[in-house]
Amino acid sequence: MARRGNIALVNLDTGAVLPAPKSRTPHTMDGSYTLNAYTDDAPLYSLALSGAEWATIDWVRSNGGAGAAVKVTPAAVATEIHATETTAKTALARLVKLNILLKTSPRSQTYQLNPRRFWEGSGEAQVQACRRLDPPAIVPDAKAVAAAQKAAAKQAQKPSGPRRTRSTTTIGADR
């Protein structure tokens, strides 16, 4: 007879005691999870981010910056991403300007990835982080706009229609 404590499952038609149900299978969204939000913000691929900026995002994320503020020094980032300290400072400054990274206060060296775009943790904690930080939208800066205009101009210069190939000559053909 399958029993759990004082509770037993009984078939009301036959009076037979039924086996206990299986324990609950954890859902993929139970507990901590990673969220890459799809918002009205500019997509990251359109921002013309450099390799150092992508590496900085990855470094901050792998050090817990997607769920909480973390202390980030340009020297620490530079050694981890194999760049100079100046490159790391430039990357941090541009990511802050684009609102991908948020500084928790103007003079601190603690940063957090924008919870509107990146989040690791429970959904309730994300809602609280968004209320606390009031994250601004991610918007393209002058560099991203210039890269988009350059790509559009390059696309406009391409001739439309089928691509021409070199004509081949056959041996002995009349000219």
GROMACS elastic network, one bead per residue, 0.5 to 0.9 nm:
[ bonds ]
;  ai    aj funct       b0    kb
    1     8     6  0.84698   500
    1    17     6  0.63263   500
    1    18     6  0.76257   500
    1    19     6  0.72126   500
    2     8     6  0.66914   500
    2     9     6  0.78189   500
    2    17     6  0.69541   500
    2    18     6  0.66638   500
    2    19     6  0.50150   500
    2    20     6  0.55144   500
    3     6     6  0.70047   500
    3     7     6  0.60288   500
    3     9     6  0.75649   500
    3    17     6  0.86423   500
    3    18     6  0.88868   500
    3    19     6  0.78309   500
    3    20     6  0.66296   500
    4     7     6  0.53831   500
    4     8     6  0.64041   500
    4    20     6  0.73967   500
    5     8     6  0.80905   500
    8    17     6  0.68679   500
    8    18     6  0.75980   500
    8    19     6  0.85204   500
    8    20     6  0.76658   500
    9    16     6  0.85370   500
    9    17     6  0.57450   500
    9    18     6  0.52798   500
    9    19     6  0.71962   500
    9    20     6  0.69824   500
    9    21     6  0.89328   500
   10    13     6  0.87854   500
   10    14     6  0.83116   500
   10    15     6  0.59060   500
   10    16     6  0.56289   500
   10    18     6  0.56062   500
   10    19     6  0.89585   500
   11    14     6  0.56743   500
   11    15     6  0.51368   500
   11    16     6  0.53788   500
   11    17     6  0.63498   500
   11    18     6  0.66788   500
   12    15     6  0.53290   500
   12    16     6  0.77412   500
   13    16     6  0.82314   500
   14    17     6  0.88636   500
   18    21     6  0.86514   500
   20    23     6  0.88070   500
   21    24     6  0.86526   500
   22    25     6  0.82818   500
   24    27     6  0.87685   500
   26    29     6  0.82944   500
   26    30     6  0.65428   500
   27    30     6  0.53134   500
   27    31     6  0.88646   500
   28    31     6  0.82953   500
   28    33     6  0.80726   500
   29    32     6  0.72420   500
   29    33     6  0.63498   500
   29   122     6  0.83028   500
   30    33     6  0.77468   500
   30   122     6  0.80365   500
   31   121     6  0.71410   500
   31   122     6  0.59995   500
   32   120     6  0.64853   500
   32   122     6  0.51985   500
   32   123     6  0.85175   500
   33   119     6  0.79879   500
   33   120     6  0.53469   500
   33   121     6  0.52179   500
   33   122     6  0.64935   500
   33   123     6  0.85064   500
   34    66     6  0.84793   500
   34   118     6  0.76290   500
   34   119     6  0.56745   500
   34   121     6  0.65384   500
   34   122     6  0.86404   500
   35   115     6  0.89063   500
   35   117     6  0.77990   500
   35   118     6  0.59713   500
   35   120     6  0.60702   500
   35   121     6  0.81796   500
   35   123     6  0.88923   500
   36   115     6  0.89838   500
   36   116     6  0.83277   500
   36   117     6  0.56751   500
   36   118     6  0.50772   500
   36   119     6  0.65582   500
   36   120     6  0.87680   500
   37   115     6  0.82580   500
   37   116     6  0.61668   500
   37   118     6  0.63437   500
   37   119     6  0.78189   500
   38    41     6  0.79016   500
   38    43     6  0.84942   500
   38   116     6  0.82696   500
   38   117     6  0.69928   500
   39    42     6  0.81442   500
   39    43     6  0.85647   500
   39   116     6  0.72992   500
   39   117     6  0.73475   500
   39   137     6  0.87883   500
   40    43     6  0.83981   500
   40   137     6  0.79319   500
   40   138     6  0.86966   500
   41    44     6  0.86943   500
   41   116     6  0.87582   500
   41   117     6  0.83432   500
   41   137     6  0.55996   500
   41   138     6  0.51124   500
   41   139     6  0.64100   500
   42    45     6  0.84231   500
   42    46     6  0.68448   500
   42    47     6  0.75185   500
   42   137     6  0.81542   500
   42   138     6  0.59131   500
   42   139     6  0.56201   500
   42   140     6  0.66641   500
   43    46     6  0.55958   500
   43    47     6  0.72040   500
   43   138     6  0.82871   500
   43   139     6  0.88204   500
   44    47     6  0.54489   500
   44    48     6  0.79059   500
   44    49     6  0.77422   500
   44   138     6  0.86045   500
   45    48     6  0.65213   500
   45    49     6  0.74563   500
   46    49     6  0.81541   500
   46   140     6  0.76886   500
   46   144     6  0.67051   500
   46   145     6  0.85825   500
   46   147     6  0.85239   500
   46   148     6  0.73978   500
   47    98     6  0.85504   500
   47   139     6  0.82121   500
   47   140     6  0.56943   500
   47   141     6  0.75103   500
   47   143     6  0.77156   500
   47   145     6  0.77517   500
   47   147     6  0.82271   500
   47   148     6  0.85246   500
   48   140     6  0.88394   500
   48   143     6  0.71093   500
   48   144     6  0.51576   500
   48   145     6  0.86319   500
   48   147     6  0.66367   500
   48   148     6  0.83210   500
   49    52     6  0.80573   500
   49    53     6  0.58525   500
   49    54     6  0.65498   500
   49    91     6  0.89378   500
   49    95     6  0.88488   500
   49   144     6  0.79428   500
   50    53     6  0.51488   500
   50    54     6  0.63974   500
   50    55     6  0.86162   500
   50    91     6  0.80724   500
   51    54     6  0.51657   500
   51    55     6  0.60822   500
   51    56     6  0.85260   500
   52    56     6  0.60230   500
   52    57     6  0.86421   500
   52    81     6  0.72242   500
   52    82     6  0.89276   500
   52    83     6  0.74641   500
   52    87     6  0.71508   500
   52    88     6  0.70064   500
   52    90     6  0.89458   500
   52    91     6  0.62570   500
   53    56     6  0.50003   500
   53    57     6  0.62749   500
   53    58     6  0.86377   500
   53    87     6  0.89684   500
   53    88     6  0.79930   500
   53    90     6  0.85473   500
   53    92     6  0.73215   500
   53    94     6  0.79789   500
   53    95     6  0.70797   500
   54    57     6  0.51572   500
   54    58     6  0.62717   500
   54    59     6  0.86225   500
   54    91     6  0.86738   500
   55    58     6  0.50273   500
   55    59     6  0.60394   500
   55    60     6  0.86274   500
   55    77     6  0.88967   500
   55    80     6  0.89751   500
   55    81     6  0.61837   500
   56    60     6  0.61074   500
   56    61     6  0.84213   500
   56    77     6  0.68514   500
   56    78     6  0.87492   500
   56    81     6  0.72242   500
   56    88     6  0.75249   500
   56    91     6  0.70272   500
   56    92     6  0.73004   500
   56    95     6  0.87542   500
   57    60     6  0.52777   500
   57    61     6  0.60906   500
   57    62     6  0.85859   500
   57    65     6  0.89046   500
   57    92     6  0.88915   500
   57    95     6  0.82788   500
   57   100     6  0.83509   500
   57   101     6  0.80655   500
   57   113     6  0.77576   500
   58    61     6  0.50554   500
   58    62     6  0.60284   500
   58    63     6  0.85472   500
   59    62     6  0.51917   500
   59    63     6  0.61999   500
   59    64     6  0.88841   500
   59    65     6  0.85362   500
   59    77     6  0.71762   500
   59    80     6  0.77165   500
   59    81     6  0.76937   500
   60    63     6  0.51825   500
   60    64     6  0.65358   500
   60    65     6  0.50298   500
   60    66     6  0.73614   500
   60    70     6  0.76197   500
   60    72     6  0.77515   500
   60    77     6  0.85378   500
   60   101     6  0.89669   500
   60   111     6  0.81113   500
   60   112     6  0.76281   500
   60   113     6  0.74422   500
   61    64     6  0.54187   500
   61    66     6  0.51605   500
   61    67     6  0.83385   500
   61   112     6  0.85314   500
   61   113     6  0.73036   500
   61   118     6  0.84611   500
   61   120     6  0.88364   500
   62    65     6  0.71863   500
   62    66     6  0.80843   500
   63    66     6  0.82924   500
   63    70     6  0.73448   500
   64    67     6  0.59628   500
   64    68     6  0.62812   500
   64    69     6  0.75313   500
   64    70     6  0.66766   500
   64   112     6  0.84711   500
   64   120     6  0.82954   500
   65    68     6  0.52100   500
   65    69     6  0.54189   500
   65    70     6  0.54902   500
   65    71     6  0.88072   500
   65   111     6  0.69154   500
   65   113     6  0.57086   500
   65   119     6  0.86605   500
   65   120     6  0.87037   500
   66    69     6  0.78370   500
   66   112     6  0.62685   500
   66   113     6  0.52002   500
   66   114     6  0.75901   500
   66   115     6  0.70497   500
   66   118     6  0.57669   500
   66   120     6  0.54364   500
   66   121     6  0.83014   500
   67   112     6  0.75242   500
   67   113     6  0.78644   500
   67   115     6  0.77770   500
   67   118     6  0.82513   500
   67   119     6  0.56651   500
   67   121     6  0.59939   500
   67   125     6  0.82818   500
   67   126     6  0.78387   500
   67   129     6  0.84547   500
   68   111     6  0.83725   500
   68   112     6  0.60601   500
   68   113     6  0.82051   500
   68   120     6  0.87597   500
   68   129     6  0.83870   500
   69   102     6  0.86940   500
   69   103     6  0.82892   500
   69   104     6  0.71100   500
   69   110     6  0.57823   500
   69   111     6  0.51555   500
   69   113     6  0.79304   500
   70   109     6  0.81690   500
   70   110     6  0.50677   500
   70   111     6  0.55092   500
   70   112     6  0.63922   500
   71   108     6  0.83138   500
   71   109     6  0.55287   500
   71   111     6  0.64300   500
   71   112     6  0.89614   500
   72    75     6  0.85638   500
   72    76     6  0.70481   500
   72    77     6  0.71330   500
   72   109     6  0.56299   500
   72   110     6  0.57595   500
   72   111     6  0.66036   500
   73    76     6  0.53309   500
   73    77     6  0.63778   500
   73    78     6  0.85629   500
   73    88     6  0.87614   500
   73    89     6  0.84992   500
   73   109     6  0.65088   500
   73   110     6  0.84725   500
   74    77     6  0.51287   500
   74    78     6  0.58665   500
   74    79     6  0.86393   500
   74    84     6  0.87818   500
   74    85     6  0.56335   500
   74    86     6  0.77590   500
   74    87     6  0.84726   500
   74    88     6  0.52750   500
   74    89     6  0.54307   500
   74    92     6  0.77438   500
   75    78     6  0.50761   500
   75    79     6  0.63485   500
   75    80     6  0.87488   500
   75    84     6  0.80725   500
   75    85     6  0.54172   500
   75    86     6  0.88498   500
   75    88     6  0.75084   500
   75    89     6  0.85243   500
   76    79     6  0.55035   500
   76    80     6  0.64362   500
   76    81     6  0.88133   500
   76    85     6  0.84812   500
   76    88     6  0.89208   500
   77    80     6  0.52002   500
   77    81     6  0.60738   500
   77    82     6  0.82572   500
   77    83     6  0.81737   500
   77    85     6  0.78258   500
   77    88     6  0.63064   500
   77    89     6  0.88551   500
   78    81     6  0.53923   500
   78    82     6  0.57252   500
   78    84     6  0.54688   500
   78    85     6  0.51771   500
   78    86     6  0.82718   500
   78    87     6  0.74317   500
   78    88     6  0.53868   500
   78    89     6  0.85018   500
   79    82     6  0.51724   500
   79    83     6  0.64954   500
   79    84     6  0.76144   500
   79    85     6  0.80099   500
   80    83     6  0.78711   500
   81    84     6  0.88519   500
   81    88     6  0.84235   500
   83    86     6  0.82395   500
   83    87     6  0.62699   500
   83    88     6  0.67847   500
   84    87     6  0.52138   500
   84    88     6  0.64004   500
   84    89     6  0.87439   500
   85    88     6  0.50292   500
   85    89     6  0.61542   500
   85    90     6  0.85894   500
   86    89     6  0.50561   500
   86    90     6  0.61341   500
   86    91     6  0.85550   500
   87    90     6  0.50765   500
   87    91     6  0.60974   500
   87    92     6  0.86137   500
   88    91     6  0.50425   500
   88    92     6  0.61293   500
   88    93     6  0.85387   500
   89    92     6  0.51709   500
   89    93     6  0.60958   500
   89    94     6  0.86495   500
   90    93     6  0.51241   500
   90    94     6  0.61919   500
   90    95     6  0.85891   500
   91    94     6  0.52841   500
   91    95     6  0.61372   500
   91    96     6  0.86096   500
   92    95     6  0.51870   500
   92    96     6  0.61839   500
   92    97     6  0.85978   500
   92   101     6  0.77039   500
   93    96     6  0.52031   500
   93    97     6  0.61722   500
   93    98     6  0.87061   500
   93   101     6  0.89066   500
   94    98     6  0.61146   500
   94    99     6  0.85359   500
   94   100     6  0.87709   500
   94   101     6  0.88710   500
   94   141     6  0.88237   500
   95    98     6  0.50862   500
   95    99     6  0.61759   500
   95   100     6  0.52748   500
   95   101     6  0.54115   500
   95   102     6  0.83095   500
   96   100     6  0.60205   500
   96   102     6  0.58497   500
   96   103     6  0.72191   500
   96   111     6  0.88448   500
   97   100     6  0.77496   500
   97   101     6  0.80787   500
   97   102     6  0.88852   500
   97   141     6  0.78253   500
   98   101     6  0.75905   500
   98   137     6  0.85700   500
   98   138     6  0.57391   500
   98   139     6  0.59541   500
   98   140     6  0.65700   500
   98   141     6  0.65798   500
   99   102     6  0.61070   500
   99   113     6  0.84861   500
   99   114     6  0.68247   500
   99   135     6  0.77513   500
   99   136     6  0.64621   500
   99   137     6  0.67786   500
   99   138     6  0.52145   500
   99   139     6  0.73847   500
  100   112     6  0.85685   500
  100   113     6  0.59160   500
  100   114     6  0.53030   500
  100   115     6  0.89160   500
  100   117     6  0.77097   500
  100   118     6  0.87440   500
  100   137     6  0.86047   500
  100   138     6  0.62674   500
  101   111     6  0.62553   500
  101   112     6  0.56435   500
  101   114     6  0.56485   500
  102   105     6  0.86802   500
  102   110     6  0.84971   500
  102   111     6  0.54452   500
  102   112     6  0.52405   500
  102   113     6  0.60690   500
  102   114     6  0.60942   500
  102   133     6  0.82652   500
  102   135     6  0.76624   500
  103   106     6  0.64557   500
  103   107     6  0.85016   500
  103   108     6  0.72648   500
  103   109     6  0.73396   500
  103   110     6  0.59828   500
  103   112     6  0.65860   500
  103   113     6  0.89338   500
  104   107     6  0.87246   500
  104   108     6  0.70080   500
  104   109     6  0.82055   500
  104   110     6  0.59988   500
  104   111     6  0.59717   500
  104   112     6  0.72690   500
  104   133     6  0.77692   500
  105   108     6  0.54680   500
  105   109     6  0.81552   500
  105   110     6  0.76325   500
  105   111     6  0.86594   500
  106   109     6  0.84151   500
  107   110     6  0.89174   500
  108   111     6  0.83060   500
  112   115     6  0.80036   500
  113   116     6  0.86426   500
  113   117     6  0.76941   500
  113   118     6  0.61458   500
  113   119     6  0.77027   500
  114   117     6  0.55963   500
  114   118     6  0.59151   500
  114   119     6  0.77945   500
  114   130     6  0.85468   500
  114   133     6  0.86794   500
  114   135     6  0.62765   500
  114   136     6  0.81501   500
  114   137     6  0.87567   500
  114   138     6  0.84987   500
  115   119     6  0.52531   500
  115   120     6  0.87159   500
  115   126     6  0.65815   500
  115   127     6  0.86781   500
  115   129     6  0.68758   500
  115   130     6  0.62778   500
  115   133     6  0.85502   500
  115   135     6  0.70830   500
  116   119     6  0.74963   500
  116   126     6  0.84260   500
  116   130     6  0.71600   500
  116   135     6  0.68500   500
  116   136     6  0.83967   500
  116   137     6  0.78143   500
  116   138     6  0.88164   500
  117   138     6  0.84116   500
  119   122     6  0.86202   500
  119   123     6  0.87661   500
  119   126     6  0.67697   500
  120   123     6  0.87760   500
  120   126     6  0.81098   500
  121   124     6  0.84259   500
  121   125     6  0.65852   500
  121   126     6  0.70545   500
  122   125     6  0.52998   500
  122   126     6  0.64618   500
  122   127     6  0.89091   500
  123   126     6  0.50319   500
  123   127     6  0.63598   500
  123   128     6  0.87515   500
  124   127     6  0.51210   500
  124   128     6  0.63233   500
  124   129     6  0.86612   500
  125   128     6  0.50233   500
  125   129     6  0.60776   500
  125   130     6  0.85650   500
  126   130     6  0.61123   500
  126   131     6  0.85776   500
  127   130     6  0.51644   500
  127   131     6  0.62876   500
  127   132     6  0.86543   500
  128   131     6  0.50702   500
  128   132     6  0.60604   500
  128   133     6  0.85174   500
  129   133     6  0.58386   500
  129   134     6  0.77916   500
  129   135     6  0.86936   500
  130   133     6  0.53424   500
  130   134     6  0.52080   500
  130   135     6  0.61508   500
  131   134     6  0.52904   500
  131   135     6  0.81703   500
  132   135     6  0.84850   500
  133   136     6  0.87351   500
  135   138     6  0.88623   500
  136   139     6  0.88022   500
  140   143     6  0.77645   500
  140   144     6  0.54570   500
  140   145     6  0.63453   500
  141   144     6  0.53829   500
  141   145     6  0.62619   500
  141   146     6  0.86610   500
  142   145     6  0.51010   500
  142   146     6  0.60213   500
  142   147     6  0.85709   500
  143   146     6  0.51545   500
  143   147     6  0.62069   500
  143   148     6  0.86836   500
  144   147     6  0.51304   500
  144   148     6  0.62343   500
  144   149     6  0.86711   500
  145   148     6  0.51027   500
  145   149     6  0.61765   500
  145   150     6  0.85919   500
  146   149     6  0.50889   500
  146   150     6  0.60903   500
  146   151     6  0.86097   500
  147   150     6  0.50929   500
  147   151     6  0.62029   500
  147   152     6  0.86324   500
  148   151     6  0.51485   500
  148   152     6  0.61719   500
  148   153     6  0.86350   500
  149   152     6  0.50430   500
  149   153     6  0.61071   500
  149   154     6  0.85452   500
  150   153     6  0.51469   500
  150   154     6  0.61486   500
  150   155     6  0.85914   500
  151   154     6  0.50911   500
  151   155     6  0.61415   500
  151   156     6  0.86181   500
  152   155     6  0.50476   500
  152   156     6  0.61459   500
  152   157     6  0.87605   500
  153   156     6  0.50180   500
  153   157     6  0.63521   500
  154   157     6  0.52592   500
  154   158     6  0.67714   500
  155   158     6  0.54856   500
  155   159     6  0.87592   500
  156   159     6  0.77769   500
  156   160     6  0.89737   500
  157   160     6  0.89665   500
  159   162     6  0.87111   500
  159   163     6  0.85158   500
  160   163     6  0.82682   500
  164   167     6  0.88328   500
  169   172     6  0.88481   500
  169   173     6  0.74022   500
  170   173     6  0.56432   500
  171   174     6  0.89658   500
  172   175     6  0.89136   500
